[in-house]
């Protein structure tokens, strides 16, 4: 087989250059109303880091309008099209305000 024919065979055989088949895929999610492109199989805990959530233990998470139980946060993997909301709860009251 000539070099020209070998090149044609490799080019058309479906083979890819080394590493190109291992490209990381991306998916799109919505976080607090903003569309974001993130890597496939992103864990919820990784999203906390990307979104700079400083105290994730005090945040309630909703994915597609379903609350994530705290015991499932570490094992939750996001999927393409997910809608994620972070709910921060604040304490308060009127103690010490001009009585």
C-alpha distances in whole Angstrom, upper triangle without the diagonal:
4,7,8,6,6,10,11,10,12,15,15,15,19,18,21,21,23,27,27,27,30,32,36,37,40,43,46,49,53,55,59,58,55,52,49,46,45,42,42,44,46,49,53,54,51,52,56,54,52,56,58,60,62,64,62,64,67,65,64,61,60,57,57,61,61,62,60,62,63,61,58,57,55,53,53,49,49,47,46,49,51,55,56,60,62,65,67,71,74,77,80,84,87,88,90,90,93,95
4,5,5,6,9,10,11,12,14,16,16,19,19,21,21,23,27,26,27,30,32,35,37,40,43,46,49,53,55,59,58,55,51,49,45,45,42,42,44,47,50,53,54,51,52,56,54,52,55,57,60,62,64,62,65,67,65,64,61,61,57,57,61,61,63,61,63,63,62,59,58,56,54,53,50,49,48,46,49,52,55,56,60,62,65,67,71,74,77,80,84,87,88,90,89,93,95
4,5,5,6,9,10,11,12,14,15,18,17,18,18,20,24,23,25,27,29,33,34,37,40,43,47,50,52,56,55,52,48,46,42,42,39,39,42,44,47,50,51,48,49,53,51,49,52,54,57,59,61,59,62,64,62,62,58,58,55,55,59,59,60,58,61,61,60,56,55,53,51,51,47,47,45,44,47,49,52,54,57,59,62,64,68,71,74,77,81,84,85,86,86,89,92
4,6,5,6,9,10,11,12,14,17,16,18,18,21,24,23,24,28,29,32,33,36,39,42,46,49,51,55,54,51,47,45,41,41,39,39,41,44,47,50,51,48,49,52,51,48,52,54,56,59,61,59,62,64,61,61,58,57,54,54,58,58,60,58,60,61,60,56,55,53,51,51,47,46,44,43,45,48,51,53,56,58,62,64,68,70,74,76,80,83,85,86,86,89,91
4,5,5,6,9,10,11,12,15,15,17,18,21,24,23,24,27,28,32,33,36,39,42,45,49,51,55,53,51,47,45,41,41,39,38,41,43,46,50,51,48,49,52,51,49,52,54,56,59,61,59,61,64,61,61,57,57,53,53,57,57,59,57,59,60,59,55,55,53,51,50,46,46,43,42,44,47,51,52,56,58,61,64,67,70,74,76,80,83,85,86,86,89,91
4,5,5,6,8,10,10,13,13,15,15,18,21,21,21,24,26,30,31,34,37,40,43,47,49,53,52,49,45,43,39,39,36,36,38,41,44,47,48,45,46,50,48,46,49,52,54,56,58,56,59,61,59,58,55,55,51,51,55,55,57,55,57,57,56,53,52,50,48,47,44,43,41,40,43,46,49,50,54,56,59,62,65,68,71,74,78,81,82,84,84,87,89
4,5,5,6,9,10,12,11,13,13,16,19,18,19,22,23,27,28,31,34,37,41,44,46,50,49,46,42,40,37,36,34,34,36,38,42,45,46,43,44,47,46,44,47,49,51,54,56,54,57,59,56,56,53,52,49,49,53,53,55,53,55,55,55,51,50,48,46,45,42,41,39,38,40,43,46,48,51,53,57,59,63,65,69,72,75,78,80,81,81,84,86
4,6,5,6,8,11,11,13,14,18,20,19,20,23,24,28,28,31,34,37,40,44,46,50,48,46,42,40,36,36,34,34,36,39,42,45,47,44,44,48,47,44,47,50,52,55,57,54,57,59,57,56,53,52,48,48,52,52,54,52,55,56,55,51,50,49,46,45,42,41,39,37,40,43,46,47,51,53,57,59,63,65,69,72,75,78,80,82,81,84,87
4,5,5,6,9,10,12,14,17,20,19,19,22,24,27,28,31,33,37,40,43,46,50,48,46,42,40,36,36,34,33,35,38,41,44,46,43,44,47,46,44,47,49,52,54,56,54,56,58,56,55,52,51,48,47,51,51,53,51,54,54,53,50,49,47,45,44,40,40,38,36,39,42,45,47,50,53,56,59,62,65,68,71,75,78,80,81,81,84,87
4,6,5,7,6,9,10,13,16,15,15,19,20,24,25,28,31,34,37,41,43,47,46,43,40,37,34,33,30,30,32,35,38,41,42,39,41,44,43,41,44,46,48,51,53,50,53,55,53,52,49,48,45,45,49,49,50,48,51,51,50,47,46,44,42,41,38,37,35,34,37,39,43,44,48,50,53,56,59,62,65,68,72,75,77,78,78,81,84
4,6,7,7,8,10,13,16,14,15,18,19,23,23,26,29,32,35,39,41,45,44,41,37,35,31,31,29,29,31,34,37,40,41,38,39,43,42,39,42,45,47,50,51,49,52,54,51,51,48,47,43,43,47,48,49,47,50,50,50,46,45,44,41,40,37,36,34,32,35,38,41,42,46,48,52,54,58,60,64,67,70,73,75,77,76,79,82
4,6,8,10,12,16,18,16,16,19,20,24,24,27,29,32,35,39,41,45,44,41,37,36,32,32,30,29,31,34,37,40,42,39,40,44,43,40,43,46,48,51,52,50,53,55,52,51,48,47,43,43,47,47,49,47,50,51,50,46,45,44,42,40,37,36,33,32,34,37,40,42,46,48,52,54,58,61,64,67,71,74,76,77,77,80,82
4,6,9,12,14,17,15,14,18,19,23,23,26,29,32,35,39,41,45,44,41,38,36,32,32,29,28,30,33,36,39,41,38,39,43,42,40,43,45,47,50,51,49,51,54,51,50,47,46,42,42,46,46,48,46,48,49,48,44,44,42,40,39,35,35,32,31,34,37,40,42,45,48,51,54,57,60,64,67,70,73,75,77,77,80,82
4,6,10,12,14,12,11,15,16,19,19,22,25,28,31,35,37,41,40,38,34,32,28,28,25,24,26,29,32,36,37,35,35,39,38,36,39,42,43,46,48,45,48,50,47,46,43,42,38,38,42,42,44,42,45,45,44,41,40,39,36,35,32,31,29,27,30,33,36,38,42,44,47,50,53,56,60,63,66,70,71,73,73,76,78
4,7,9,11,10,9,13,15,18,19,22,25,28,32,35,38,41,40,38,34,32,28,27,24,24,26,28,32,35,36,33,35,38,37,35,38,41,42,45,47,44,47,49,47,46,43,42,39,39,43,43,44,42,44,45,44,40,40,38,35,35,31,31,29,28,31,33,37,38,42,44,47,50,53,56,59,62,66,69,71,72,72,76,78
4,6,8,7,7,10,11,15,16,20,23,26,29,33,35,39,38,35,32,29,25,24,22,21,24,26,29,33,34,31,32,35,34,32,35,37,40,42,44,42,44,46,44,44,40,40,37,37,41,41,42,40,43,43,42,39,38,36,34,33,29,29,27,26,29,31,35,36,39,41,45,47,50,53,57,60,63,66,68,70,69,73,75
4,6,6,8,10,11,15,17,20,23,27,30,33,35,39,38,35,32,29,25,24,22,22,24,26,29,33,33,30,32,35,33,31,35,37,39,41,43,41,44,46,44,44,41,41,38,38,42,42,43,41,43,43,42,39,38,36,34,34,30,30,28,27,30,33,36,36,40,41,45,47,50,53,56,59,63,66,67,69,69,72,74
4,6,7,8,10,14,16,20,23,27,30,33,35,38,38,35,32,29,25,24,21,21,23,25,28,31,31,28,30,33,31,30,33,35,37,39,41,39,42,44,42,43,40,40,37,38,41,41,42,39,42,41,40,37,36,34,32,32,28,29,28,27,30,32,35,36,39,40,44,45,49,52,55,58,62,65,66,67,67,71,73
4,5,5,7,10,13,16,20,23,26,30,31,35,35,32,29,25,22,20,17,17,19,21,24,27,28,25,26,29,28,26,29,31,33,36,37,36,38,41,39,39,36,36,33,34,38,38,38,36,38,38,37,34,32,30,29,28,25,25,24,24,27,29,32,32,35,36,40,42,45,48,51,54,58,61,62,64,64,67,69
4,5,5,9,11,14,18,21,24,28,30,33,33,30,27,24,20,19,16,16,19,21,24,27,28,25,26,29,28,26,29,31,33,36,38,36,39,41,38,38,35,35,32,33,37,37,38,36,38,38,37,34,33,31,29,28,25,24,23,22,25,27,30,31,34,36,39,41,45,47,51,54,57,60,62,63,63,67,69
4,6,9,10,14,17,20,24,27,29,33,33,30,26,24,20,19,15,15,17,19,23,26,27,24,25,29,28,26,29,31,33,36,37,35,38,40,38,37,34,34,31,31,35,35,36,34,36,36,35,32,31,29,27,26,23,23,21,20,24,26,29,30,33,35,38,41,44,47,50,53,57,60,62,63,63,67,69
4,6,9,12,16,19,22,26,27,31,31,28,25,22,18,16,13,13,15,17,20,23,24,21,22,26,25,23,26,28,30,33,34,32,34,37,35,35,31,32,29,30,33,33,34,31,34,33,32,29,28,26,24,24,20,20,19,19,22,24,27,28,31,32,36,38,41,44,47,51,54,57,59,60,60,64,66
4,6,10,13,16,19,23,24,28,28,25,22,19,15,14,11,11,14,15,19,22,23,19,21,24,23,21,24,26,28,31,33,30,33,35,33,33,30,30,27,28,32,32,32,30,33,33,32,29,27,25,24,23,19,19,18,17,20,22,25,25,29,30,34,36,39,42,45,48,52,55,56,58,58,61,64
4,7,10,14,16,20,21,25,25,22,19,16,12,10,7,7,10,12,15,18,19,16,17,20,19,17,20,23,25,27,29,27,30,32,29,29,26,26,23,25,28,28,29,27,29,29,29,25,24,22,21,20,16,15,15,14,17,19,21,22,25,26,30,32,36,38,42,45,48,52,53,55,54,58,60
4,7,10,13,17,19,23,22,20,16,14,10,9,6,6,9,11,15,17,19,16,16,20,20,17,20,23,24,27,29,26,29,31,28,28,25,24,21,22,25,26,27,25,28,28,28,25,23,22,20,19,15,14,12,11,14,16,19,20,23,25,29,31,34,37,41,44,47,50,52,54,54,57,59
4,7,10,13,15,19,19,16,13,10,6,5,4,5,9,9,13,15,17,14,14,18,17,15,17,20,22,25,27,24,27,29,26,25,22,21,18,19,23,23,24,23,26,26,27,23,21,21,20,17,14,12,10,9,11,13,16,17,20,22,26,28,31,34,38,41,44,47,49,51,50,54,56
4,7,10,13,16,16,14,10,8,6,6,6,6,9,9,13,14,17,14,13,17,17,15,16,20,21,24,26,23,26,27,24,23,19,18,15,16,19,20,21,20,24,24,25,22,20,20,19,16,12,9,8,5,7,9,12,14,17,19,23,26,29,32,36,39,42,45,47,49,48,52,54
4,7,10,13,12,10,7,6,5,6,8,9,11,11,14,14,17,15,13,16,17,14,15,18,19,23,24,22,25,26,22,21,18,17,14,14,17,18,20,20,23,24,25,22,20,20,20,16,13,10,8,5,6,8,10,11,15,17,21,23,27,30,34,36,39,42,45,46,46,49,51
4,7,10,10,8,6,5,6,7,10,10,11,10,12,12,15,13,11,14,15,13,13,16,17,21,22,19,22,22,19,18,14,13,10,10,14,15,16,16,20,21,22,19,17,18,18,14,12,8,8,6,5,5,6,8,11,14,17,20,23,26,30,33,36,39,41,43,42,46,47
4,7,6,5,4,6,9,10,13,14,15,13,14,13,16,15,11,14,16,13,12,16,16,20,21,18,21,21,17,16,13,11,10,10,12,14,15,16,20,21,23,20,18,19,19,16,14,11,11,9,7,6,5,6,8,11,15,17,21,24,27,30,33,36,38,40,39,42,44
4,5,5,6,7,10,11,14,15,16,13,14,11,14,13,9,11,13,11,9,12,12,16,17,15,18,18,14,13,11,10,9,11,12,14,14,15,18,19,21,19,16,18,19,15,14,11,12,12,10,8,6,5,6,8,12,14,18,20,24,26,30,33,35,37,36,39,41
4,6,8,10,14,15,18,19,19,17,17,14,16,16,12,13,15,13,10,13,13,16,17,15,18,17,13,13,11,10,11,11,12,14,14,15,19,19,22,20,17,20,21,18,17,15,16,15,13,11,8,6,5,7,10,12,15,18,21,24,27,30,32,34,33,36,38
4,7,10,13,15,18,19,20,18,19,17,19,18,15,16,18,16,13,16,16,20,21,19,22,21,17,16,14,12,12,12,13,16,17,18,21,22,25,23,20,23,23,20,19,16,16,15,12,11,8,8,8,11,13,15,19,21,25,26,29,32,35,36,35,38,40
4,6,10,12,16,18,19,17,18,16,18,17,13,15,16,13,12,15,16,19,21,19,23,22,18,18,15,15,14,14,15,18,19,20,23,24,26,24,21,23,24,20,19,15,16,14,12,12,9,10,10,12,15,17,21,23,27,29,32,34,37,38,37,40,42
4,7,10,13,15,17,15,17,16,18,16,13,16,17,14,13,16,17,21,23,21,24,24,20,20,17,16,14,14,16,19,20,20,24,24,27,24,21,23,23,19,17,14,13,11,9,10,9,10,12,14,18,20,24,26,30,32,35,38,40,42,41,44,46
4,6,10,12,14,12,14,14,16,14,11,13,14,11,11,14,16,19,21,19,23,23,20,20,17,16,14,15,18,20,20,20,23,24,25,23,20,21,21,18,15,12,12,10,10,10,10,11,13,15,18,20,24,27,30,33,36,39,41,42,42,45,47
4,7,9,12,11,14,14,16,13,11,15,15,11,13,16,18,21,23,21,25,25,22,22,19,18,16,17,20,21,22,21,25,25,26,23,21,21,21,18,15,12,11,9,10,11,12,13,16,18,21,23,27,30,33,36,39,42,44,46,45,48,50
4,7,9,7,10,12,13,10,9,13,12,9,11,15,16,20,21,19,22,24,21,21,18,18,15,17,20,21,21,20,23,23,24,21,18,18,17,15,12,10,10,9,11,11,13,13,16,17,21,23,26,29,33,35,39,42,44,45,45,48,50
4,6,6,10,12,13,10,10,14,14,11,14,17,18,21,23,20,23,25,23,23,19,20,17,19,22,22,22,21,23,23,23,20,18,17,16,14,11,10,10,10,12,13,15,15,18,19,23,25,29,32,35,38,42,45,46,48,48,51,53
4,6,9,12,14,12,12,15,16,14,16,19,20,23,24,21,24,26,23,23,19,19,16,17,21,21,21,19,22,22,22,19,17,16,15,13,9,8,7,8,11,12,15,15,19,20,24,26,29,33,36,39,43,46,47,49,49,53,55
4,6,9,11,10,11,14,15,14,16,19,19,22,23,19,22,24,21,21,17,17,15,16,20,19,19,17,19,19,19,15,14,13,11,9,6,6,7,9,12,12,15,14,18,19,22,25,28,31,34,38,41,45,46,48,48,52,53
4,7,8,6,7,10,11,10,13,15,15,18,19,16,19,21,18,18,15,16,13,16,19,18,18,15,18,17,18,14,12,11,11,9,6,6,8,10,12,11,13,12,15,16,20,22,25,28,31,34,38,41,43,45,45,48,50
4,5,5,7,9,10,11,12,14,14,16,17,13,15,18,16,15,13,14,12,15,18,16,16,13,15,14,14,11,9,7,7,6,4,6,9,12,14,12,14,12,15,15,18,20,23,26,29,32,36,39,40,42,43,46,48
4,5,5,6,9,10,10,12,11,14,14,10,12,14,12,12,9,11,10,13,15,14,13,10,12,11,12,10,6,7,8,6,6,6,10,13,14,11,12,9,11,11,14,16,19,22,25,28,32,35,37,39,39,43,44
4,5,5,7,9,10,11,10,11,11,8,11,13,12,12,11,13,13,17,18,17,15,12,13,12,12,11,7,6,8,8,9,10,14,16,18,15,15,12,14,12,15,16,19,22,24,28,31,35,36,38,38,42,44
4,5,5,6,9,10,10,12,13,11,14,16,14,15,13,15,15,18,20,19,18,15,17,15,16,14,11,9,11,10,9,10,13,15,17,15,15,13,15,14,17,18,21,24,27,30,34,37,38,40,40,44,46
4,5,5,6,8,8,12,13,10,14,15,13,13,11,13,12,15,17,17,16,14,16,15,17,14,11,11,12,11,10,9,12,14,14,12,12,10,11,11,14,16,19,22,25,28,32,35,36,38,38,42,44
4,6,5,6,5,8,9,7,10,12,10,12,10,13,13,17,18,17,16,14,15,14,16,14,10,11,13,12,12,12,15,17,18,15,14,11,11,9,12,13,16,19,22,25,29,32,33,35,35,39,40
4,5,5,6,8,10,9,13,14,13,15,14,17,17,20,21,21,19,17,19,17,18,17,13,13,15,14,14,14,17,19,20,17,17,14,15,13,16,16,19,21,24,27,31,34,35,36,36,40,42
4,5,8,11,13,12,16,17,15,17,15,17,16,19,21,21,20,18,21,19,21,19,15,15,17,15,14,13,16,17,17,16,15,13,14,13,16,17,20,22,26,29,32,35,36,38,38,41,43
4,6,9,11,11,14,15,12,14,13,15,15,18,19,20,18,17,20,18,20,19,15,16,18,16,16,14,17,17,17,15,14,11,11,10,13,14,17,19,23,25,29,32,33,34,34,38,40
4,6,9,9,13,13,12,15,14,17,18,21,22,22,20,19,21,18,21,20,16,16,19,18,18,17,20,21,21,19,18,14,14,12,14,13,17,18,21,24,28,30,31,33,33,36,38
4,6,6,10,10,8,11,11,14,16,19,19,19,17,16,17,15,18,17,14,14,17,16,17,17,20,21,21,18,17,13,12,9,11,10,13,15,18,21,25,28,29,30,30,34,36
4,6,9,9,10,13,14,17,19,23,23,22,20,18,19,16,19,19,15,16,19,19,20,20,23,25,25,22,20,17,15,12,13,11,14,15,17,20,24,27,27,28,29,33,35
4,5,6,7,11,12,16,18,22,21,21,18,16,16,13,16,17,13,14,18,18,19,20,23,25,25,22,20,17,15,11,12,10,11,13,15,18,22,25,25,27,28,32,33
4,5,5,8,9,13,15,19,18,17,14,12,13,10,13,13,10,11,14,14,16,16,20,22,22,19,18,14,13,9,10,9,12,14,16,20,23,27,27,29,30,34,35
4,6,8,10,14,16,20,19,18,14,12,12,8,11,12,10,11,14,15,17,18,22,25,25,21,20,16,15,11,11,10,11,13,15,19,22,26,26,28,30,33,34
4,7,10,13,16,20,18,17,14,13,12,10,13,14,12,14,17,17,19,20,23,26,25,21,20,16,14,10,9,7,7,10,12,15,19,22,23,25,26,30,31
4,6,10,13,16,15,14,11,10,11,9,13,13,11,13,16,15,17,17,20,22,21,18,16,12,10,6,6,5,7,10,13,17,20,24,25,27,28,31,33
4,7,10,13,12,11,7,7,8,8,12,12,10,13,15,13,16,16,18,21,20,16,14,11,8,6,5,7,8,12,15,18,21,25,26,29,29,33,34
4,7,10,9,8,6,6,8,9,12,11,8,12,13,11,13,12,15,17,16,12,10,7,6,5,6,9,11,15,18,21,24,28,30,32,32,36,37
4,6,5,5,4,6,9,11,14,12,11,14,15,12,13,12,13,15,14,10,8,6,5,7,8,11,13,17,20,23,26,30,32,34,34,38,39
4,5,5,6,7,11,13,15,12,11,14,14,10,11,9,10,12,10,6,5,5,7,9,11,15,17,21,24,27,30,33,35,38,38,41,42
4,6,8,10,14,16,18,15,15,17,17,13,13,10,10,11,9,6,5,6,8,12,13,17,19,23,26,29,32,35,37,40,39,43,44
4,7,9,13,15,18,16,15,18,18,15,16,14,14,15,13,10,8,8,8,11,12,15,17,21,23,26,29,32,34,37,37,40,41
4,6,9,12,14,12,13,16,16,13,14,13,14,16,14,11,10,9,10,12,12,16,17,21,23,26,29,32,34,38,37,41,41
4,6,9,12,10,10,14,14,12,14,13,15,18,16,13,12,10,9,10,10,13,14,18,20,23,26,30,32,35,35,38,39
4,6,8,6,6,10,10,8,11,12,14,17,17,13,12,10,11,11,11,14,15,19,21,25,28,32,33,36,36,40,41
4,5,5,7,10,11,10,13,15,17,20,20,17,16,14,14,13,13,15,16,19,21,25,27,31,32,35,36,40,40
4,5,5,8,10,10,14,15,19,22,22,18,18,15,14,13,13,14,15,18,20,23,26,30,31,34,35,38,39
4,6,7,8,10,13,16,19,22,23,20,20,17,17,16,17,18,18,21,23,27,30,34,34,37,38,42,42
4,6,5,6,10,12,15,19,20,16,17,15,16,15,16,18,19,23,25,28,32,35,36,39,40,44,44
4,6,5,9,11,14,18,18,15,15,13,13,12,14,15,17,21,23,27,30,34,34,37,38,42,43
4,6,8,11,15,18,20,17,18,15,16,15,17,18,20,23,26,29,33,36,37,39,40,44,45
4,6,10,13,17,18,16,17,15,17,17,19,21,23,26,28,32,35,39,40,42,43,47,48
4,7,10,13,15,12,14,12,14,14,17,19,21,25,28,31,34,38,39,42,42,46,47
4,7,10,12,10,13,12,15,16,19,21,24,27,30,33,37,40,42,44,44,48,49
4,7,9,7,9,9,12,14,17,20,23,26,30,33,36,40,41,44,44,47,49
4,6,6,9,10,14,17,20,23,26,29,33,36,39,42,44,47,46,50,51
4,6,9,11,15,18,21,24,27,31,34,37,40,44,46,48,47,51,52
4,6,10,13,16,19,23,26,29,33,35,38,42,44,46,45,49,50
4,6,10,13,16,19,22,26,29,32,35,38,40,43,42,46,47
4,7,10,13,17,20,23,26,29,32,35,37,40,39,42,44
4,7,10,13,16,20,23,26,29,32,34,37,36,40,41
4,6,10,13,16,20,22,25,29,31,33,32,36,37
4,6,10,13,16,19,23,26,28,30,30,33,35
4,6,10,13,16,19,23,25,27,27,30,31
4,7,10,13,16,20,21,24,24,27,29
4,7,10,13,17,18,21,21,25,26
4,7,10,14,15,17,17,21,22
4,7,11,12,14,15,19,20
4,7,9,11,11,15,16
4,6,9,9,12,13
4,6,6,9,9
4,6,9,9
4,6,7
4,6
4
